[in-house]
Amino acid sequence: MASRKEYLDYILEQLSEAEGISHRAMMGEYVLYVNGKVFGGIYDNRFLIKPTKAAKAMLPQAALELPYPGAKEMLLVDNVENKEFLRELIAAVSAELAKQ
């Protein structure tokens, strides 16, 4: 099942306080970037992010889910209503990805 553009638009609005966010459509889904680095995506209308140390620390109860068959597991972000939390999450993940 492909993700709906409306769900992408909603997540992008929720991420509007985070800096450096961009996206790219890919095979019916959407890959999300922060400062040019992939940090997650919208897969089957789910907001998933890479399971970095920072992400796991901030989302200790998050389920690991497959974005698509054969992919690496990613963390499901289900607290998408809290813009401040999302800004902090993306900043922490971005800082960690910048070191890689």
N, CA, C and O atoms as CSV, one atom per row, in Angstrom:
chain,resi,resn,atom,element,x,y,z
A,1,MET,N,N,0.846,-1.179,0.000
A,1,MET,CA,C,0.000,0.000,0.000
A,1,MET,C,C,0.888,1.237,0.000
A,1,MET,O,O,1.805,1.348,0.814
A,2,ALA,N,N,0.623,2.143,-0.890
A,2,ALA,CA,C,1.373,3.386,-0.956
A,2,ALA,C,C,0.871,4.364,0.099
A,2,ALA,O,O,-0.288,4.322,0.510
A,3,SER,N,N,1.760,5.233,0.522
A,3,SER,CA,C,1.387,6.254,1.506
A,3,SER,C,C,0.633,7.384,0.834
A,3,SER,O,O,0.873,7.708,-0.329
A,4,ARG,N,N,-0.270,7.970,1.576
A,4,ARG,CA,C,-1.054,9.092,1.059
A,4,ARG,C,C,-0.261,10.390,1.182
A,4,ARG,O,O,0.431,10.618,2.174
A,5,LYS,N,N,-0.372,11.229,0.166
A,5,LYS,CA,C,0.299,12.537,0.167
A,5,LYS,C,C,-0.188,13.371,1.348
A,5,LYS,O,O,0.585,14.144,1.912
A,6,GLU,N,N,-1.457,13.227,1.731
A,6,GLU,CA,C,-2.009,13.982,2.860
A,6,GLU,C,C,-1.294,13.627,4.170
A,6,GLU,O,O,-1.082,14.490,5.021
A,7,TYR,N,N,-0.926,12.348,4.321
A,7,TYR,CA,C,-0.206,11.949,5.540
A,7,TYR,C,C,1.200,12.548,5.524
A,7,TYR,O,O,1.678,13.032,6.550
A,8,LEU,N,N,1.857,12.519,4.381
A,8,LEU,CA,C,3.169,13.167,4.259
A,8,LEU,C,C,3.052,14.643,4.627
A,8,LEU,O,O,3.852,15.151,5.413
A,9,ASP,N,N,2.062,15.332,4.066
A,9,ASP,CA,C,1.884,16.754,4.350
A,9,ASP,C,C,1.681,16.989,5.852
A,9,ASP,O,O,2.217,17.946,6.411
A,10,TYR,N,N,0.907,16.115,6.502
A,10,TYR,CA,C,0.681,16.236,7.945
A,10,TYR,C,C,1.994,16.080,8.711
A,10,TYR,O,O,2.289,16.878,9.601
A,11,ILE,N,N,2.780,15.063,8.374
A,11,ILE,CA,C,4.050,14.845,9.074
A,11,ILE,C,C,5.000,16.011,8.809
A,11,ILE,O,O,5.679,16.465,9.730
A,12,LEU,N,N,5.063,16.498,7.586
A,12,LEU,CA,C,5.929,17.648,7.288
A,12,LEU,C,C,5.506,18.871,8.084
A,12,LEU,O,O,6.358,19.637,8.534
A,13,GLU,N,N,4.211,19.066,8.265
A,13,GLU,CA,C,3.734,20.174,9.100
A,13,GLU,C,C,4.167,19.967,10.548
A,13,GLU,O,O,4.588,20.914,11.213
A,14,GLN,N,N,4.067,18.746,11.032
A,14,GLN,CA,C,4.482,18.460,12.411
A,14,GLN,C,C,5.992,18.640,12.576
A,14,GLN,O,O,6.457,18.968,13.668
A,15,LEU,N,N,6.750,18.434,11.520
A,15,LEU,CA,C,8.214,18.596,11.551
A,15,LEU,C,C,8.653,20.012,11.180
A,15,LEU,O,O,9.850,20.271,11.052
A,16,SER,N,N,7.716,20.917,11.008
A,16,SER,CA,C,8.038,22.258,10.512
A,16,SER,C,C,8.954,23.042,11.440
A,16,SER,O,O,9.591,23.996,10.993
A,17,GLU,N,N,9.043,22.679,12.702
A,17,GLU,CA,C,9.937,23.380,13.625
A,17,GLU,C,C,11.359,22.809,13.602
A,17,GLU,O,O,12.276,23.403,14.169
A,18,ALA,N,N,11.539,21.671,12.954
A,18,ALA,CA,C,12.870,21.088,12.802
A,18,ALA,C,C,13.536,21.728,11.583
A,18,ALA,O,O,12.874,22.078,10.607
A,19,GLU,N,N,14.845,21.869,11.661
A,19,GLU,CA,C,15.575,22.512,10.565
A,19,GLU,C,C,16.143,21.481,9.602
A,19,GLU,O,O,16.495,20.371,10.001
A,20,GLY,N,N,16.228,21.857,8.329
A,20,GLY,CA,C,16.906,21.041,7.330
A,20,GLY,C,C,16.130,19.849,6.820
A,20,GLY,O,O,16.728,18.910,6.295
A,21,ILE,N,N,14.789,19.856,6.960
A,21,ILE,CA,C,13.978,18.714,6.535
A,21,ILE,C,C,13.647,18.825,5.049
A,21,ILE,O,O,13.250,19.885,4.564
A,22,SER,N,N,13.816,17.720,4.340
A,22,SER,CA,C,13.382,17.621,2.950
A,22,SER,C,C,12.878,16.193,2.732
A,22,SER,O,O,13.027,15.327,3.594
A,23,HIS,N,N,12.284,15.972,1.569
A,23,HIS,CA,C,11.761,14.633,1.287
A,23,HIS,C,C,11.840,14.345,-0.205
A,23,HIS,O,O,12.027,15.241,-1.027
A,24,ARG,N,N,11.691,13.054,-0.526
A,24,ARG,CA,C,11.683,12.627,-1.920
A,24,ARG,C,C,10.717,11.460,-2.048
A,24,ARG,O,O,10.751,10.523,-1.250
A,25,ALA,N,N,9.862,11.522,-3.050
A,25,ALA,CA,C,8.954,10.415,-3.331
A,25,ALA,C,C,9.755,9.268,-3.933
A,25,ALA,O,O,10.625,9.470,-4.779
A,26,MET,N,N,9.437,8.045,-3.470
A,26,MET,CA,C,10.151,6.881,-3.978
A,26,MET,C,C,9.230,5.659,-3.937
A,26,MET,O,O,8.914,5.155,-2.859
A,27,MET,N,N,8.806,5.191,-5.089
A,27,MET,CA,C,7.988,3.978,-5.222
A,27,MET,C,C,6.736,4.008,-4.350
A,27,MET,O,O,6.410,3.018,-3.694
A,28,GLY,N,N,6.044,5.126,-4.341
A,28,GLY,CA,C,4.796,5.238,-3.599
A,28,GLY,C,C,4.969,5.583,-2.133
A,28,GLY,O,O,3.985,5.727,-1.409
A,29,GLU,N,N,6.193,5.714,-1.695
A,29,GLU,CA,C,6.492,6.073,-0.310
A,29,GLU,C,C,7.309,7.366,-0.334
A,29,GLU,O,O,7.540,7.936,-1.400
A,30,TYR,N,N,7.748,7.829,0.844
A,30,TYR,CA,C,8.485,9.091,0.927
A,30,TYR,C,C,9.685,8.924,1.845
A,30,TYR,O,O,9.541,8.515,2.997
A,31,VAL,N,N,10.867,9.241,1.333
A,31,VAL,CA,C,12.087,9.205,2.120
A,31,VAL,C,C,12.281,10.600,2.710
A,31,VAL,O,O,12.140,11.604,2.012
A,32,LEU,N,N,12.607,10.652,4.004
A,32,LEU,CA,C,12.811,11.923,4.699
A,32,LEU,C,C,14.288,12.145,4.961
A,32,LEU,O,O,15.010,11.222,5.337
A,33,TYR,N,N,14.729,13.378,4.759
A,33,TYR,CA,C,16.127,13.770,4.941
A,33,TYR,C,C,16.212,14.901,5.955
A,33,TYR,O,O,15.308,15.728,6.073
A,34,VAL,N,N,17.318,14.914,6.678
A,34,VAL,CA,C,17.643,16.062,7.515
A,34,VAL,C,C,19.062,16.469,7.142
A,34,VAL,O,O,19.996,15.674,7.250
A,35,ASN,N,N,19.212,17.698,6.708
A,35,ASN,CA,C,20.501,18.214,6.248
A,35,ASN,C,C,21.149,17.279,5.230
A,35,ASN,O,O,22.357,17.047,5.263
A,36,GLY,N,N,20.330,16.750,4.330
A,36,GLY,CA,C,20.829,15.914,3.244
A,36,GLY,C,C,21.048,14.456,3.581
A,36,GLY,O,O,21.426,13.682,2.701
A,37,LYS,N,N,20.824,14.049,4.821
A,37,LYS,CA,C,21.025,12.651,5.217
A,37,LYS,C,C,19.683,11.996,5.510
A,37,LYS,O,O,18.812,12.592,6.144
A,38,VAL,N,N,19.527,10.765,5.042
A,38,VAL,CA,C,18.292,10.024,5.290
A,38,VAL,C,C,18.175,9.756,6.788
A,38,VAL,O,O,19.096,9.234,7.415
A,39,PHE,N,N,17.017,10.127,7.349
A,39,PHE,CA,C,16.778,9.817,8.761
A,39,PHE,C,C,15.528,8.970,8.946
A,39,PHE,O,O,15.318,8.405,10.019
A,40,GLY,N,N,14.702,8.875,7.923
A,40,GLY,CA,C,13.483,8.092,8.049
A,40,GLY,C,C,12.637,8.203,6.817
A,40,GLY,O,O,13.112,8.526,5.728
A,41,GLY,N,N,11.342,7.920,7.020
A,41,GLY,CA,C,10.441,8.009,5.886
A,41,GLY,C,C,9.004,7.748,6.284
A,41,GLY,O,O,8.687,7.440,7.432
A,42,ILE,N,N,8.160,7.884,5.293
A,42,ILE,CA,C,6.740,7.574,5.425
A,42,ILE,C,C,6.521,6.305,4.613
A,42,ILE,O,O,6.685,6.300,3.393
A,43,TYR,N,N,6.153,5.240,5.295
A,43,TYR,CA,C,5.944,3.935,4.673
A,43,TYR,C,C,4.587,3.408,5.118
A,43,TYR,O,O,4.339,3.257,6.314
A,44,ASP,N,N,3.712,3.130,4.167
A,44,ASP,CA,C,2.361,2.642,4.482
A,44,ASP,C,C,1.683,3.535,5.517
A,44,ASP,O,O,1.063,3.051,6.464
A,45,ASN,N,N,1.809,4.830,5.321
A,45,ASN,CA,C,1.217,5.828,6.231
A,45,ASN,C,C,1.696,5.659,7.670
A,45,ASN,O,O,0.937,5.863,8.618
A,46,ARG,N,N,2.962,5.285,7.819
A,46,ARG,CA,C,3.619,5.219,9.132
A,46,ARG,C,C,4.868,6.081,9.066
A,46,ARG,O,O,5.581,6.062,8.062
A,47,PHE,N,N,5.144,6.837,10.123
A,47,PHE,CA,C,6.352,7.643,10.225
A,47,PHE,C,C,7.402,6.790,10.933
A,47,PHE,O,O,7.293,6.516,12.128
A,48,LEU,N,N,8.423,6.376,10.178
A,48,LEU,CA,C,9.495,5.534,10.709
A,48,LEU,C,C,10.816,6.279,10.633
A,48,LEU,O,O,11.066,7.025,9.686
A,49,ILE,N,N,11.667,6.069,11.646
A,49,ILE,CA,C,13.000,6.681,11.623
A,49,ILE,C,C,14.056,5.620,11.903
A,49,ILE,O,O,13.773,4.554,12.450
A,50,LYS,N,N,15.299,5.953,11.504
A,50,LYS,CA,C,16.418,5.052,11.754
A,50,LYS,C,C,16.577,4.830,13.258
A,50,LYS,O,O,16.415,5.760,14.047
A,51,PRO,N,N,16.891,3.612,13.645
A,51,PRO,CA,C,17.052,3.318,15.076
A,51,PRO,C,C,18.446,3.699,15.596
A,51,PRO,O,O,19.213,2.840,16.032
A,52,THR,N,N,18.755,4.977,15.545
A,52,THR,CA,C,20.033,5.457,16.076
A,52,THR,C,C,19.987,5.399,17.605
A,52,THR,O,O,18.921,5.215,18.193
A,53,LYS,N,N,21.140,5.557,18.239
A,53,LYS,CA,C,21.174,5.555,19.706
A,53,LYS,C,C,20.281,6.649,20.275
A,53,LYS,O,O,19.545,6.426,21.236
A,54,ALA,N,N,20.353,7.824,19.678
A,54,ALA,CA,C,19.543,8.950,20.151
A,54,ALA,C,C,18.055,8.651,20.002
A,54,ALA,O,O,17.269,8.913,20.913
A,55,ALA,N,N,17.671,8.104,18.852
A,55,ALA,CA,C,16.257,7.792,18.622
A,55,ALA,C,C,15.769,6.734,19.603
A,55,ALA,O,O,14.672,6.854,20.148
A,56,LYS,N,N,16.572,5.701,19.831
A,56,LYS,CA,C,16.170,4.650,20.769
A,56,LYS,C,C,16.050,5.192,22.190
A,56,LYS,O,O,15.175,4.771,22.946
A,57,ALA,N,N,16.928,6.120,22.550
A,57,ALA,CA,C,16.863,6.716,23.895
A,57,ALA,C,C,15.611,7.568,24.067
A,57,ALA,O,O,15.003,7.580,25.138
A,58,MET,N,N,15.228,8.282,23.008
A,58,MET,CA,C,14.062,9.168,23.100
A,58,MET,C,C,12.740,8.444,22.864
A,58,MET,O,O,11.675,8.946,23.222
A,59,LEU,N,N,12.821,7.254,22.254
A,59,LEU,CA,C,11.624,6.456,21.960
A,59,LEU,C,C,11.803,5.044,22.521
A,59,LEU,O,O,11.771,4.073,21.766
A,60,PRO,N,N,11.990,4.920,23.833
A,60,PRO,CA,C,12.323,3.611,24.403
A,60,PRO,C,C,11.238,2.550,24.219
A,60,PRO,O,O,11.546,1.358,24.230
A,61,GLN,N,N,10.007,2.944,24.054
A,61,GLN,CA,C,8.912,1.983,23.894
A,61,GLN,C,C,8.508,1.783,22.429
A,61,GLN,O,O,7.571,1.038,22.143
A,62,ALA,N,N,9.201,2.436,21.512
A,62,ALA,CA,C,8.810,2.376,20.102
A,62,ALA,C,C,9.004,0.979,19.525
A,62,ALA,O,O,9.984,0.294,19.817
A,63,ALA,N,N,8.059,0.583,18.711
A,63,ALA,CA,C,8.129,-0.705,18.023
A,63,ALA,C,C,9.100,-0.611,16.853
A,63,ALA,O,O,9.191,0.416,16.181
A,64,LEU,N,N,9.824,-1.702,16.622
A,64,LEU,CA,C,10.653,-1.808,15.432
A,64,LEU,C,C,9.797,-2.425,14.334
A,64,LEU,O,O,9.183,-3.475,14.527
A,65,GLU,N,N,9.762,-1.766,13.186
A,65,GLU,CA,C,8.928,-2.227,12.087
A,65,GLU,C,C,9.713,-2.177,10.782
A,65,GLU,O,O,10.637,-1.379,10.623
A,66,LEU,N,N,9.327,-3.039,9.862
A,66,LEU,CA,C,9.934,-3.043,8.532
A,66,LEU,C,C,9.230,-2.023,7.647
A,66,LEU,O,O,8.006,-2.054,7.525
A,67,PRO,N,N,9.985,-1.122,7.029
A,67,PRO,CA,C,9.342,-0.172,6.116
A,67,PRO,C,C,8.779,-0.883,4.881
A,67,PRO,O,O,7.733,-0.501,4.356
A,68,TYR,N,N,9.488,-1.925,4.427
A,68,TYR,CA,C,9.071,-2.734,3.282
A,68,TYR,C,C,9.834,-4.052,3.377
A,68,TYR,O,O,10.857,-4.108,4.060
A,69,PRO,N,N,9.378,-5.100,2.722
A,69,PRO,CA,C,10.043,-6.404,2.813
A,69,PRO,C,C,11.516,-6.333,2.414
A,69,PRO,O,O,11.865,-5.759,1.382
A,70,GLY,N,N,12.354,-6.910,3.227
A,70,GLY,CA,C,13.787,-6.952,2.946
A,70,GLY,C,C,14.578,-5.763,3.481
A,70,GLY,O,O,15.805,-5.742,3.378
A,71,ALA,N,N,13.899,-4.784,4.043
A,71,ALA,CA,C,14.578,-3.591,4.569
A,71,ALA,C,C,15.010,-3.823,6.011
A,71,ALA,O,O,14.587,-4.781,6.658
A,72,LYS,N,N,15.855,-2.930,6.495
A,72,LYS,CA,C,16.231,-2.943,7.909
A,72,LYS,C,C,15.085,-2.371,8.735
A,72,LYS,O,O,14.339,-1.509,8.271
A,73,GLU,N,N,14.957,-2.861,9.958
A,73,GLU,CA,C,13.909,-2.362,10.838
A,73,GLU,C,C,14.147,-0.902,11.198
A,73,GLU,O,O,15.283,-0.439,11.300
A,74,MET,N,N,13.043,-0.199,11.385
A,74,MET,CA,C,13.077,1.205,11.782
A,74,MET,C,C,12.122,1.396,12.952
A,74,MET,O,O,11.247,0.565,13.197
A,75,LEU,N,N,12.299,2.498,13.670
A,75,LEU,CA,C,11.438,2.800,14.808
A,75,LEU,C,C,10.164,3.504,14.351
A,75,LEU,O,O,10.207,4.440,13.553
A,76,LEU,N,N,9.033,3.039,14.870
A,76,LEU,CA,C,7.754,3.681,14.595
A,76,LEU,C,C,7.593,4.877,15.523
A,76,LEU,O,O,7.653,4.735,16.744
A,77,VAL,N,N,7.391,6.042,14.946
A,77,VAL,CA,C,7.138,7.254,15.725
A,77,VAL,C,C,5.629,7.431,15.776
A,77,VAL,O,O,4.995,7.754,14.772
A,78,ASP,N,N,5.059,7.213,16.965
A,78,ASP,CA,C,3.610,7.353,17.065
A,78,ASP,C,C,3.193,8.608,17.828
A,78,ASP,O,O,2.004,8.918,17.902
A,79,ASN,N,N,4.140,9.322,18.387
A,79,ASN,CA,C,3.854,10.577,19.097
A,79,ASN,C,C,4.045,11.740,18.123
A,79,ASN,O,O,4.904,12.597,18.327
A,80,VAL,N,N,3.239,11.759,17.068
A,80,VAL,CA,C,3.429,12.767,16.029
A,80,VAL,C,C,2.682,14.066,16.299
A,80,VAL,O,O,2.802,15.016,15.526
A,81,GLU,N,N,1.917,14.123,17.377
A,81,GLU,CA,C,1.164,15.342,17.692
A,81,GLU,C,C,2.025,16.397,18.385
A,81,GLU,O,O,1.684,17.580,18.365
A,82,ASN,N,N,3.131,15.986,18.994
A,82,ASN,CA,C,3.961,16.875,19.799
A,82,ASN,C,C,5.107,17.445,18.950
A,82,ASN,O,O,6.147,16.805,18.795
A,83,LYS,N,N,4.912,18.647,18.404
A,83,LYS,CA,C,5.913,19.270,17.530
A,83,LYS,C,C,7.243,19.504,18.243
A,83,LYS,O,O,8.301,19.302,17.647
A,84,GLU,N,N,7.207,19.921,19.496
A,84,GLU,CA,C,8.442,20.185,20.239
A,84,GLU,C,C,9.245,18.896,20.410
A,84,GLU,O,O,10.462,18.896,20.223
A,85,PHE,N,N,8.578,17.807,20.761
A,85,PHE,CA,C,9.259,16.521,20.886
A,85,PHE,C,C,9.868,16.113,19.547
A,85,PHE,O,O,11.012,15.662,19.501
A,86,LEU,N,N,9.119,16.266,18.466
A,86,LEU,CA,C,9.634,15.899,17.152
A,86,LEU,C,C,10.844,16.750,16.775
A,86,LEU,O,O,11.809,16.242,16.204
A,87,ARG,N,N,10.793,18.041,17.094
A,87,ARG,CA,C,11.948,18.907,16.806
A,87,ARG,C,C,13.177,18.405,17.551
A,87,ARG,O,O,14.260,18.318,16.972
A,88,GLU,N,N,13.019,18.071,18.840
A,88,GLU,CA,C,14.137,17.567,19.644
A,88,GLU,C,C,14.635,16.219,19.127
A,88,GLU,O,O,15.840,15.973,19.079
A,89,LEU,N,N,13.703,15.352,18.742
A,89,LEU,CA,C,14.069,14.037,18.214
A,89,LEU,C,C,14.892,14.174,16.941
A,89,LEU,O,O,15.939,13.542,16.801
A,90,ILE,N,N,14.423,14.993,16.021
A,90,ILE,CA,C,15.122,15.163,14.744
A,90,ILE,C,C,16.476,15.829,14.963
A,90,ILE,O,O,17.449,15.463,14.304
A,91,ALA,N,N,16.562,16.791,15.867
A,91,ALA,CA,C,17.850,17.434,16.160
A,91,ALA,C,C,18.841,16.416,16.713
A,91,ALA,O,O,20.008,16.423,16.322
A,92,ALA,N,N,18.403,15.544,17.611
A,92,ALA,CA,C,19.284,14.535,18.204
A,92,ALA,C,C,19.732,13.520,17.149
A,92,ALA,O,O,20.907,13.156,17.090
A,93,VAL,N,N,18.804,13.072,16.331
A,93,VAL,CA,C,19.147,12.114,15.273
A,93,VAL,C,C,20.070,12.769,14.249
A,93,VAL,O,O,21.025,12.141,13.795
A,94,SER,N,N,19.804,14.007,13.884
A,94,SER,CA,C,20.638,14.738,12.941
A,94,SER,C,C,22.070,14.873,13.444
A,94,SER,O,O,23.021,14.669,12.690
A,95,ALA,N,N,22.220,15.216,14.717
A,95,ALA,CA,C,23.564,15.359,15.293
A,95,ALA,C,C,24.309,14.033,15.235
A,95,ALA,O,O,25.506,14.000,14.953
A,96,GLU,N,N,23.606,12.953,15.499
A,96,GLU,CA,C,24.243,11.632,15.451
A,96,GLU,C,C,24.606,11.245,14.019
A,96,GLU,O,O,25.695,10.725,13.781
A,97,LEU,N,N,23.719,11.489,13.073
A,97,LEU,CA,C,24.001,11.161,11.670
A,97,LEU,C,C,25.146,11.992,11.112
A,97,LEU,O,O,25.882,11.518,10.247
A,98,ALA,N,N,25.311,13.226,11.592
A,98,ALA,CA,C,26.384,14.097,11.113
A,98,ALA,C,C,27.765,13.523,11.457
A,98,ALA,O,O,28.750,13.813,10.777
A,99,LYS,N,N,27.829,12.715,12.508
A,99,LYS,CA,C,29.098,12.122,12.939
A,99,LYS,C,C,29.450,10.865,12.153
A,99,LYS,O,O,30.564,10.355,12.264
A,100,GLN,N,N,28.510,10.367,11.363
A,100,GLN,CA,C,28.756,9.129,10.608
A,100,GLN,C,C,29.352,9.409,9.257
A,100,GLN,O,O,29.620,8.480,8.496
